[in-house]
Amino acid sequence: MAFMATFSYAKTVAFGQRAGMLAAVAGAALVFAGTGAFAAEPLPWQMGLQPPAGTIAEMADDLHNLLLVVITLISLFVLGLLVYVGVRFRASANPVPSKTSHNTVIEILWTVIPVVILVGIAVPSFRLLYYLDKTADTDMVIKITGNQWYWNYEYPDEGFAFDSYLVDEEDLQEGQIRLLSVDYPMVVPENTRIKLLITGNDVMHSFFVPALAVQVYAFIGRTNEVWIDVPEGGKTYYGQCNQICGVNHAYMPIEVKALPADEYKVWVEAAREEFAMNETVPVIGDPETIVLASAE
């Protein structure tokens, strides 16, 4: 559930930083109201999460919104209780303080109510957690390897692999985004469930694409498994390595490009030729989770 913690933290920080600039935020919200629904990258003055893409992201977004309501109500209740206690039991109004040390009803309530709240939160949390574990019901596999400081994408079923580097600012083309666009994005077919096998070659990295609600750590010598469901519609989703991995950590973006099925087939044929020297070979291992490595 690491990505949910990251989502909640990011929204909390953004809210705190912009609390004193409410008017400016409201104006910016109007500016981006027309494009927010199509955004798959961070936007200036963005307050909330990126629009969710796929069932996992939608469930994570719903859980985040539920937790935001719960924590807001709890915070308001505690604040109101503190104000009430401060006024009701101030020294001037109570020259002779109460000597009560225990109250059975209150102690039962402050034990039972938090338990009920946590059980209520646990139901959707476990539902999402077990949904994330359904990696067997996928249509294709992509192996992702984190390196200092770029990503390598292997398509075992298609038999090729390639490296993906940040596009330098002076080389940006029209439509490309500074610090987010790459030379070779991870291309996937739309409306597809994809298993991701994520590992590392050196230090610890993190594959993080907010719109798809995926964040998985990349360790050397270990392969983590997760899945995403790319919704219908050609679209580009941006992310970054969000694990501090060295001096060029900020220059390790992720670009996931979803294409219609027919366009994806054309891309695969072209990629087989372009990356012909990067064919993949199977490594002996667990038949349930076949890990592939690049041919030397």
N, C-alpha and C positions, 0 to 999 in steps of 0.2 A: 504493500500500500504506500510505497515511498512517494509515487507521483501525486497521491492525494494530499500527503503532508506538504509537498512542495507547492501544490496549487493553493492550499489554504494559507501557507506562509506568504506566498507572493501577493495574494489579494490583501492580506492584513497589512503588509508593508506598504503597498500602494495606497491603501485607504488612509493610513497614518500620515504618509508624506503629503497627501493632497487635501487633508481635512481643512487646512487654512486657506485653500484656494478653490472653494466650492463654486464660486461664480465662473471662474475660468474653466473649470472642469465641465460645468453645464454647457458652456458655449462650445467647447470642443466636442462634447457628446453630440450636439446638433450637427456639427460639421461632418462627423463620421457616422451618423445614423444611417445614411444611405449605403455605406460600404461595409459596415461592420459585419453584416450577415455573410459576406463573401471573404472575410479576412481569415487567412491561415498563417498570419505572421503578426508580431507585436506592432501596435499602432501608438502614435504619440497620444499621451493623456489617457491611455486605456486603463479603465478602472477594474473591469471584470476579467473573467477568463476568456480565452479565445473561443469562438463558437465551436461546440463539440462536433466532431466528425466520426460517425460510427456509433454502434451501440455501447461499446465500452466507454467512450468519452461522454455519451449522453448519461449513462448511469453514474459515472464519476461526477459529472456536473450536477446532477440531481442530488447526490449525496452531499456534495460540497455546499449546495444551497440550503439543504436541510440543516447541516451542522452550523451554518452561519446564523440561521434563525434561532437554533437552540442556544448557541453561545451568546447571542445578543440578548435573548430573554433572560438568561441566567445572569448576565452582567448587569442588566437593568434592575433585576430583582435584588441582587447584592448591593448595588448602589442605593436603591431605595431603602433597603434595610439599614444600611450604614447611616443614611441621612436621618431616618426615623429614630434610631438608637441615639445618635448624637444630639437630637433635639429633645426627645422624650426623656432621656436619662442624664441630661446635663446637670452639672453640679448645682447651678442656681435653682433648678426645679426640684432637685432631690438633695436637700441638705443632709438628710440621713440616708445613706446609701443602703440598698437592699443587701442582705447577707445570704441570699439564695445561691446555692452552689450547684444544684442539680434540678433538672426538669425532665421527667421521664418522657412526656409527650413530645417535647422538642427534640430530645435525643433520638427517639424512634423516627420522627419525621426526617431529621437531617441524615439519617442512615438509609431509610427506605426510599425516599424520593430520588436521591442520586442513583441508587441501584436501578430504579424504574427507568430513569432517563438513559442510563448506560445500556440497559437491555433494549430499549427502543432504538438506540443508535446502532446496536450490534446487529439487528435484523437486516437492515439494508447493507451494512458493512460486510457481513458474511455472504450475503447474496452476491455482491460485486466480487468479493474475494474468490468465491468458488466459480463464478462466471469467467474470471481471468484464467482459471486453471484448465479451461477446455481447449487445450492446444492441439488435441487430436483431430478435431473437426475443422481442418483447414484445407485450403485449395492448393497452396504452393508454399515453398520454403525459400527463405533468403537468409544467408549467413552474413553477419555484420561483424567486422573486426575493427576495434579501435586502435589507432596508432598515434604516435606523436609526430605531426598533429593533423591527421586526416583519417578518413574512414575507407575501409575496403568492403565492397559488396560482392558476394558470390551468389550466383544463381545455379544451384546444383542440377536442377531439372533441365536447364537450358545449356549448361556446360561452359559457362564463362564467368569471369570475375573482373573487377576494375576498381581503381582507386578514385576517390572523390576528394578534391581539394577546393579550398576557398578561392573564389575569383578575386584577384587583387583589385583594389579600388580604381586604379588607372586603366584596368581592362574591362570594366563593367560595360555591358551592352544595355540598350534600351529595355526596360522592363525588369532588369536584374536589380537585386537589393543589396546594398552595402552590408558586408559582414554576414550575409545569410545565403547568397547565391553561390553555387559551386559549379565546377566545370562539367562534372558528370553526376547528375542526381540519381537517386535510387528510384527507378521507374517501376510502377506497379499497375496492374489492371484495375479499373474501377469495379465496385461492387464485388470485392473479393476478400476472403478471409486468408490472412497470410501468417504463417508461423515464422518468427524471427529467432535465429540462433545467434546469440551475441557473446563475443569473447574479446580478449585484448592481446596485444603483442608486447606491451611494455608496462607502463604504469596503469593505474586505475582510471577508466573513462566512464562516461554515462551517456547512453543514447536516449535523448529526451526530445520528443515532439509533442508539444502541449495540445494541439488540436486533435491529435489521435489518442491522447491520454496514455502515452507510453513513455516510461522512464525505466531503463534497465541498466545496471552497472556492468561494465566490461572489464573482466579480470583476466590476467594472463594465466593459462593453465586451467581455465574453467569456462564452461559454456552455459550461459543462462538462456532460458527458453520462455518466450512470451508470444502472444499473437495479437494482431490488430485486424479490424474489419474496415477496409477502405470503402466508404459509401459511394453511391452512384454519382457520376459527374466528374468530368475532367477538372482537376484542381491541383494546385501545388501547396504542400504543407512544409513549413519551415520549423527547424529546431536547432539545438546546439548541444554540445557536450557541456553539461552543467556540473561536472566534477572537476575541481581544480587539478589540472594534469600537467602543468608546466608553464614555461614562459609564453608559449603560443596557445594557451588554453582558449583565449577569446577568439581564435581564428580557426575553429574546428566546427563549422556549421553543418547542419543536416538539411538536405532538400529532398523531399519525397514527392515525386510527380506522378499523379494518377492519370491514366489514359483510358479511353474507350477500348474495348477488347480488340477490335480490328486494328487500331493504331498501335496497341501494345504488341501485337504479333509482328507488325512491320518493324517496330523498334527492336524486337528480339532478333529478327533476321539480320538487321544491320549491326547490332551489337555483337553477334556471333562472328562476324567478319572483322569488326574493328578491334575486338578483344580476343582474337584468335590465339594469341600467344599466352593468354591467361586462362587456359582451360583448367577445370577443376578435376581432382581425382578423389575417390572415396578413401577414407581412413577407417581401418577396422575398428569397430566399436559396437555399442549397443544398437541392435537393429531397430529399436523403437525410436531412437533419436540419432540419426546418422549425422555425424559431424564431418564436413568436408574441408579439405585444405587445398591451397593453390599448388599446382604442379610446379616443380622446380624448373 
